[in-house]
Amino acid sequence: MLDATLRRTASLHVRSRALACAACLCAATAPAAAQQLWIVDAAGASGAQFAAIQPAIDAAQDGDTVLVRTGQYAGFALIGKGVAIVARDPVRIDGAIQLGSIPAQSTALLAGFDVHGPDASTAPLPAALRIDESAGSIWLQDLVVTGGAGAATTLAGGDALAVLLCDDVHAVRCEFSGGKGSSLGGGASLLGGGDGVRVSDAHVELAECVMTGGAGGDQADVDKDSALGGFGLLLSIGSVDAVASVFAGGAGGTTAVPPVFGGPGGTGCAVLGDGALARLSGCTLQGGAPGAEGAPQGEPFATGIGASIALLTPGFQPSETELANFAAVGEAANAATTTSAELTPVLVFALFSPSEHASFEPSLNALLLDPSAALLFPLGSGGGKPAASFAWTVPELPAGFGAATVWVQLGALWLQAPGQADLGSARAFVITQGS
């Protein structure tokens, strides 16, 4: 009976699906207040209001969108308001980014950037991306973030991401790599690699992310412990929930001090503070390689007194969602969902919501609850393969809106698990009136 019902639902005509999807998007993109679109173009091309990112952020109000065209830009800060900052094409940031004091009920989004933290000659190096003291929701999406390299004898590598005093931080399909420790010699004692992610007194959720510690510095006259690889994740206070992510310690550096000529590899996931908790589902943990033969291999994980790591084994591997960060009105938007499970989905669906808080939890074997909080749209059957894709034409926004953000989750239903859904991670999708 279930099989027949699902297959009847999945047999919608392509035209009907496209119209229904457009209607869902229009309904989902109606926030309480109009959102303005600000366009940044380093070359000053037509349609852009700014040539740098920071002036656009300064002009934006809470709920606005800043769209950044391809180019190379300096670091920036978003303080005290929720703004979506989205890369239109490949965009490189040289310098630190800070998100801070995002107020409760506001959402900040940073998506699509290649961030290179600052190299400096004075300690300590700032994190390439720092998020602090925020009660609002912060989303990081499709970022590649690399900490700065140590550049003086007293400097370790910079962290890629540092999160402090935040209630609600999400990262989806991001790569965070700590910077390499200093390699200038001179008897320094802080030459280790930076951490991929460092969390203190915060709650962070990670989905399909890769966190790698930086390599230890290569030194001529210090002992092996100064050339330590960085942590993939260092959680001192707070909690981290991760799905389908990789935690890898950094490689040890090399030294010239006998009897061991290399530093130890870094720890993949270290949870050290009293009461700190990391819940990891379907994740991979790897210790860093030693800097030389005889040096210790890094540990996959480590816990301090009162801290804990819960390793969860999923029944299904999570769906991987491929979706652009934004599309302009009238453009074709494409999305795909895949799973490594050797099963064929009976029905693939999308959930569209105007709020990230209305999405389903991306837990494995999650119960498919009442979908009234989001707009559920059947995309079709799996077609005999554990993967499916779909496309739609981005509809018009309500009058007066320059941009709007919807939240999308793709998933699948299975005959082998009636009443359950294999869900991908929720992610933001920004619709703009121009590009």
VEXZABA-785439 format. One record per residue (C-alpha): residue number from 1; residue in three letters; x, y, z. Coordinates in steps of 0.1 Angstrom, whole numbers. Example, Ala and Ser with C-alpha at 12.3 -4.5 7.8 and 13.67 -1.06 7.14 Angstrom:
2
num	residuo	X	Y	Z
1	Ala	123	-45	78
2	Ser	137	-11	71
# end
This chain:
435
num	residuo	X	Y	Z
1	Met	0	0	0
2	Leu	28	24	9
3	Asp	47	15	-23
4	Ala	16	23	-45
5	Thr	9	56	-27
6	Leu	44	68	-29
7	Arg	47	59	-66
8	Arg	15	77	-74
9	Thr	28	108	-57
10	Ala	61	105	-76
11	Ser	44	102	-110
12	Leu	36	140	-113
13	His	42	154	-148
14	Val	73	175	-152
15	Arg	53	206	-160
16	Ser	32	202	-129
17	Arg	63	197	-108
18	Ala	79	229	-121
19	Leu	48	250	-115
20	Ala	44	236	-80
21	Cys	80	242	-72
22	Ala	77	279	-84
23	Ala	47	283	-62
24	Cys	65	269	-32
25	Leu	94	292	-37
26	Cys	72	323	-41
27	Ala	54	314	-9
28	Ala	85	307	10
29	Thr	103	339	0
30	Ala	80	364	17
31	Pro	98	377	48
32	Ala	81	403	70
33	Ala	102	432	55
34	Ala	116	438	21
35	Gln	152	429	16
36	Gln	175	452	-4
37	Leu	203	438	-27
38	Trp	238	454	-27
39	Ile	262	444	-54
40	Val	300	445	-51
41	Asp	323	444	-81
42	Ala	361	450	-78
43	Ala	362	461	-114
44	Gly	333	486	-109
45	Ala	312	470	-136
46	Ser	277	480	-145
47	Gly	250	474	-118
48	Ala	274	474	-88
49	Gln	271	500	-61
50	Phe	305	493	-45
51	Ala	340	481	-54
52	Ala	348	468	-19
53	Ile	329	446	5
54	Gln	331	466	37
55	Pro	313	497	24
56	Ala	284	475	12
57	Ile	281	459	46
58	Asp	281	493	62
59	Ala	252	504	40
60	Ala	232	472	44
61	Gln	204	469	70
62	Asp	194	438	89
63	Gly	180	413	65
64	Asp	197	427	34
65	Thr	219	408	9
66	Val	254	417	-3
67	Leu	263	399	-36
68	Val	300	399	-44
69	Arg	311	394	-80
70	Thr	344	376	-89
71	Gly	376	392	-77
72	Gln	401	396	-49
73	Tyr	391	415	-18
74	Ala	403	426	16
75	Gly	389	411	48
76	Phe	358	427	65
77	Ala	336	427	96
78	Leu	299	422	100
79	Ile	289	435	135
80	Gly	255	439	151
81	Lys	231	429	122
82	Gly	221	399	101
83	Val	232	402	65
84	Ala	236	376	38
85	Ile	270	380	21
86	Val	272	357	-9
87	Ala	299	352	-35
88	Arg	286	355	-71
89	Asp	316	338	-87
90	Pro	350	327	-74
91	Val	359	353	-48
92	Arg	392	353	-28
93	Ile	395	372	5
94	Asp	429	381	18
95	Gly	427	390	54
96	Ala	406	383	84
97	Ile	368	382	85
98	Gln	349	388	117
99	Leu	312	382	124
100	Gly	301	395	158
101	Ser	272	406	180
102	Ile	246	392	156
103	Pro	214	399	175
104	Ala	188	373	185
105	Gln	161	368	158
106	Ser	186	378	131
107	Thr	204	355	107
108	Ala	238	361	91
109	Leu	250	341	61
110	Leu	285	339	46
111	Ala	287	317	15
112	Gly	310	308	-14
113	Phe	343	325	-4
114	Asp	379	314	-5
115	Val	394	330	27
116	His	431	333	34
117	Gly	439	346	69
118	Pro	466	372	74
119	Asp	503	363	78
120	Ala	519	384	104
121	Ser	552	389	123
122	Thr	537	395	157
123	Ala	518	371	179
124	Pro	491	360	181
125	Leu	478	356	146
126	Pro	441	363	143
127	Ala	418	335	130
128	Ala	410	337	93
129	Leu	373	337	103
130	Arg	363	347	138
131	Ile	327	346	151
132	Asp	320	359	186
133	Glu	294	371	211
134	Ser	263	364	190
135	Ala	228	353	200
136	Gly	215	352	165
137	Ser	218	324	139
138	Ile	250	323	118
139	Trp	254	301	87
140	Leu	286	293	69
141	Gln	282	277	35
142	Asp	306	264	8
143	Leu	336	282	23
144	Val	373	273	20
145	Val	391	289	49
146	Thr	429	287	55
147	Gly	446	302	86
148	Gly	477	324	81
149	Ala	512	309	83
150	Gly	535	318	112
151	Ala	560	344	100
152	Ala	582	350	131
153	Thr	600	329	156
154	Thr	573	334	183
155	Leu	543	327	161
156	Ala	522	296	156
157	Gly	500	291	126
158	Gly	467	309	126
159	Asp	434	291	132
160	Ala	410	289	103
161	Leu	377	293	123
162	Ala	374	305	159
163	Val	339	305	175
164	Leu	335	321	209
165	Leu	304	329	230
166	Cys	278	320	203
167	Asp	245	302	206
168	Asp	238	290	170
169	Val	265	286	144
170	His	261	262	114
171	Ala	287	252	88
172	Val	276	233	56
173	Arg	301	219	31
174	Cys	330	240	43
175	Glu	368	233	45
176	Phe	388	247	74
177	Ser	426	243	74
178	Gly	449	257	101
179	Gly	480	277	91
180	Lys	515	262	92
181	Gly	537	271	121
182	Ser	567	294	118
183	Ser	598	280	100
184	Leu	624	306	108
185	Gly	642	290	138
186	Gly	655	309	168
187	Gly	644	288	198
188	Ala	608	297	198
189	Ser	583	277	218
190	Leu	550	283	200
191	Leu	556	270	165
192	Gly	527	246	162
193	Gly	502	245	133
194	Gly	470	264	137
195	Asp	437	246	144
196	Gly	411	239	117
197	Val	383	249	141
198	Arg	385	262	176
199	Val	353	265	197
200	Ser	349	280	232
201	Asp	317	285	251
202	Ala	296	280	219
203	His	273	256	201
204	Val	283	247	166
205	Glu	267	223	140
206	Leu	288	209	112
207	Ala	276	191	81
208	Glu	298	177	53
209	Cys	327	197	65
210	Val	365	190	65
211	Met	386	203	94
212	Thr	424	200	92
213	Gly	451	212	116
214	Gly	480	232	102
215	Ala	514	216	99
216	Gly	540	223	126
217	Gly	569	247	118
218	Asp	602	233	105
219	Gln	629	245	129
220	Ala	666	243	132
221	Asp	672	246	169
222	Val	641	237	190
223	Asp	628	205	205
224	Lys	602	182	189
225	Asp	573	195	210
226	Ser	575	229	194
227	Ala	568	215	159
228	Leu	534	200	169
229	Gly	506	197	142
230	Gly	474	216	149
231	Phe	441	202	160
232	Gly	414	195	134
233	Leu	388	206	161
234	Leu	396	219	195
235	Leu	365	222	217
236	Ser	373	237	251
237	Ile	338	247	264
238	Gly	304	241	248
239	Ser	291	216	223
240	Val	296	205	186
241	Asp	272	183	166
242	Ala	287	170	133
243	Val	273	149	105
244	Ala	294	133	77
245	Ser	325	154	85
246	Val	362	148	86
247	Phe	385	158	115
248	Ala	422	155	107
249	Gly	452	166	128
250	Gly	480	185	112
251	Ala	513	169	103
252	Gly	543	175	127
253	Gly	571	198	116
254	Thr	608	189	114
255	Thr	636	198	139
256	Ala	673	195	141
257	Val	675	185	178
258	Pro	683	148	184
259	Pro	672	122	191
260	Val	639	128	173
261	Phe	640	151	143
262	Gly	603	159	140
263	Gly	573	170	159
264	Pro	542	149	167
265	Gly	512	149	145
266	Gly	481	168	157
267	Thr	449	154	172
268	Gly	419	151	149
269	Cys	392	160	174
270	Ala	401	172	209
271	Val	374	179	235
272	Leu	391	192	266
273	Gly	369	214	287
274	Asp	348	201	317
275	Gly	313	194	304
276	Ala	322	199	267
277	Leu	305	175	244
278	Ala	310	165	207
279	Arg	284	143	190
280	Leu	297	129	158
281	Ser	275	110	133
282	Gly	291	92	103
283	Cys	323	112	108
284	Thr	360	103	101
285	Leu	387	111	127
286	Gln	424	111	117
287	Gly	456	118	136
288	Gly	483	139	119
289	Ala	514	124	104
290	Pro	546	126	124
291	Gly	572	151	113
292	Ala	599	125	111
293	Glu	606	88	117
294	Gly	604	82	154
295	Ala	581	111	162
296	Pro	546	101	174
297	Gln	516	99	152
298	Gly	487	122	161
299	Glu	457	107	179
300	Pro	423	105	161
301	Phe	406	120	192
302	Ala	413	130	228
303	Thr	392	141	257
304	Gly	400	159	289
305	Ile	385	154	324
306	Gly	347	159	323
307	Ala	346	161	285
308	Ser	331	135	262
309	Ile	328	125	225
310	Ala	298	105	213
311	Leu	305	85	181
312	Leu	272	76	164
313	Thr	268	50	137
314	Pro	241	60	112
315	Gly	217	34	97
316	Phe	218	53	64
317	Gln	246	75	52
318	Pro	234	111	49
319	Ser	223	125	16
320	Glu	248	150	1
321	Thr	230	180	-13
322	Glu	245	199	-42
323	Leu	229	233	-47
324	Ala	242	267	-57
325	Asn	243	295	-31
326	Phe	221	318	-51
327	Ala	203	324	-84
328	Ala	187	354	-100
329	Val	151	357	-109
330	Gly	145	340	-142
331	Glu	176	318	-141
332	Ala	176	280	-140
333	Ala	184	266	-106
334	Asn	197	230	-103
335	Ala	200	207	-73
336	Ala	210	171	-67
337	Thr	210	147	-39
338	Thr	231	115	-36
339	Thr	236	89	-9
340	Ser	262	62	-5
341	Ala	235	38	7
342	Glu	231	8	-16
343	Leu	193	14	-18
344	Thr	170	29	-43
345	Pro	148	58	-30
346	Val	111	55	-37
347	Leu	106	92	-36
348	Val	129	121	-36
349	Phe	116	154	-21
350	Ala	126	189	-13
351	Leu	116	210	17
352	Phe	114	248	12
353	Ser	111	270	42
354	Pro	113	308	49
355	Ser	131	301	82
356	Glu	161	279	90
357	His	143	270	123
358	Ala	115	253	104
359	Ser	137	227	86
360	Phe	139	191	97
361	Glu	169	180	117
362	Pro	195	164	93
363	Ser	198	133	116
364	Leu	200	99	101
365	Asn	169	77	102
366	Ala	150	109	112
367	Leu	113	106	117
368	Leu	94	124	89
369	Leu	74	147	111
370	Asp	45	170	103
371	Pro	57	189	72
372	Ser	34	219	78
373	Ala	63	240	91
374	Ala	79	238	56
375	Leu	67	233	20
376	Leu	73	197	9
377	Phe	76	192	-29
378	Pro	79	157	-44
379	Leu	106	156	-71
380	Gly	101	121	-84
381	Ser	114	86	-79
382	Gly	150	76	-77
383	Gly	150	62	-112
384	Gly	167	30	-102
385	Lys	198	48	-87
386	Pro	204	62	-53
387	Ala	206	97	-67
388	Ala	183	123	-81
389	Ser	184	158	-95
390	Phe	159	185	-105
391	Ala	158	220	-119
392	Trp	134	249	-118
393	Thr	132	284	-131
394	Val	136	309	-102
395	Pro	103	328	-99
396	Glu	97	365	-94
397	Leu	101	379	-59
398	Pro	73	400	-43
399	Ala	72	436	-52
400	Gly	98	457	-35
401	Phe	122	428	-28
402	Gly	157	430	-41
403	Ala	166	396	-26
404	Ala	152	369	-3
405	Thr	166	338	13
406	Val	149	304	15
407	Trp	161	272	32
408	Val	162	240	13
409	Gln	166	204	24
410	Leu	166	174	0
411	Gly	158	139	11
412	Ala	145	105	1
413	Leu	119	80	14
414	Trp	127	43	14
415	Leu	106	12	12
416	Gln	131	-5	36
417	Ala	123	21	63
418	Pro	86	31	61
419	Gly	79	64	79
420	Gln	115	75	79
421	Ala	135	98	57
422	Asp	171	101	47
423	Leu	177	139	49
424	Gly	205	161	37
425	Ser	216	192	56
426	Ala	195	223	55
427	Arg	212	251	35
428	Ala	204	286	24
429	Phe	195	296	-11
430	Val	195	333	-20
431	Ile	172	346	-47
432	Thr	181	380	-62
433	Gln	166	405	-86
434	Gly	199	409	-103
435	Ser	234	395	-104
# end
